[in-house]
Amino acid sequence: MNSVLERRLAAMKGTEACLVFGSGYLANVGTIPALVGQADTILLDELSHACMYAGARLSGAEIHIFRHNDVEHARELIERAQGQVLVLTETVFSMDGDRAPLLELNALCEHSGAWLMTDDAHGLGILDAPNPAPIQMGTLSKAAGAYGGYVCGPAEVIDMLVSRARSFVYTTGLPAPVLAAAIRALDIMCEEPYRADRAKDHAALFCDLMRLPAPESVIVPVIVGEEARTMNISAALERDGYLVTAIRPPTVPKGTSRLRITFATGHTEADVRRLSETLNRLLQS
Ligand SMILES: *Cc1c(COP(=O)(O)O)cnc(C)c1O
């Protein structure tokens, strides 16, 4: 059943092959050190997920952080880098729901011989635009509602991971019921695109009602600023039936505490309207 899921994912991503891992975290901490080592360089978008940082440290490569979505900064760092360069970023950033400039980053990598690897944890099932990155990891635990991680890429990369990614080789794979759930979830994503559209419509309506810029995904941040106030608003929303997490330092810089709102298919338009009214009231009080 593993290979069925791997074929499905590779077809969805338009890559030659795919390898399924026990989780997204395991996919990143196994893949990154298999690709590069001590003589090499890793460039990480500063807002990359903790498990990309973990994989980067495990690899022993020199690590440089580029400013969020700043392709020019990445270019400067690549020019000074030693060995093979691996550039790591997310398709949709987990905290703010914004997207990486993948076409520009991919062009930069192709031009300079660097490898681009993206983390699509929040993009699977949501983003329509094809991803140009040759190596694409992701998780089945977010929109797919199952469990497990994967890496899609060229057959020679995937073959190498099968024997060299330690978090694949030395740990148990996913149980069959989880694989079956993931396969079914991918079927539903492909057969019933209105589900993703509905979640995206909710995010768009919310941003419209809140006079926020149009959303780039189904994750919408509302910057509040002060930590205690953000926590209080999150608690008030919870009493009102809304699970909206407060994101605060050290996850985000001091003074930029925010509410992270994630829209889903199961929400209704009335939920979205009531949320914006409640939130506007709380923000004004
Ligand atoms: C959740 C997440 C992961 C980890 O995936 P798991 O399958 O939960 O281990 C990796 N990267 C990003 C960006 C995530 O949001």
The ligand as a Tripos MOL2 file, in Angstrom:
@<TRIPOS>MOLECULE
LIG
   15    15     1     0     0
SMALL
NO_CHARGES

@<TRIPOS>ATOM
      1 C1          3.3510   20.2890   10.6320 C.3       1 LIG1
      2 C2          4.5360   20.6500    9.8250 C.ar      1 LIG1
      3 C3          5.5850   19.7430    9.6510 C.ar      1 LIG1
      4 C4          5.6560   18.4220   10.3540 C.3       1 LIG1
      5 O1          4.7690   17.4910    9.8250 O.3       1 LIG1
      6 P1          4.3190   16.2530   10.7380 P.3       1 LIG1
      7 O2          3.7810   15.2730    9.7690 O.co2     1 LIG1
      8 O3          3.3000   16.7820   11.7040 O.co2     1 LIG1
      9 O4          5.5450   15.7610   11.4410 O.co2     1 LIG1
     10 C5          6.6270   20.1080    8.8300 C.ar      1 LIG1
     11 N1          6.6630   21.3160    8.2370 N.ar      1 LIG1
     12 C6          5.6810   22.2160    8.4000 C.ar      1 LIG1
     13 C7          5.7840   23.5320    7.7130 C.3       1 LIG1
     14 C8          4.5930   21.9210    9.2060 C.ar      1 LIG1
     15 O5          3.6300   22.8270    9.3700 O.3       1 LIG1
@<TRIPOS>BOND
     1     1     2 1
     2     2     3 ar
     3     2    14 ar
     4     3     4 1
     5     3    10 ar
     6     4     5 1
     7     5     6 1
     8     6     7 2
     9     6     8 1
    10     6     9 1
    11    10    11 ar
    12    11    12 ar
    13    12    13 1
    14    12    14 ar
    15    14    15 1
@<TRIPOS>SUBSTRUCTURE
     1 LIG1         1 GROUP 0 **** ****
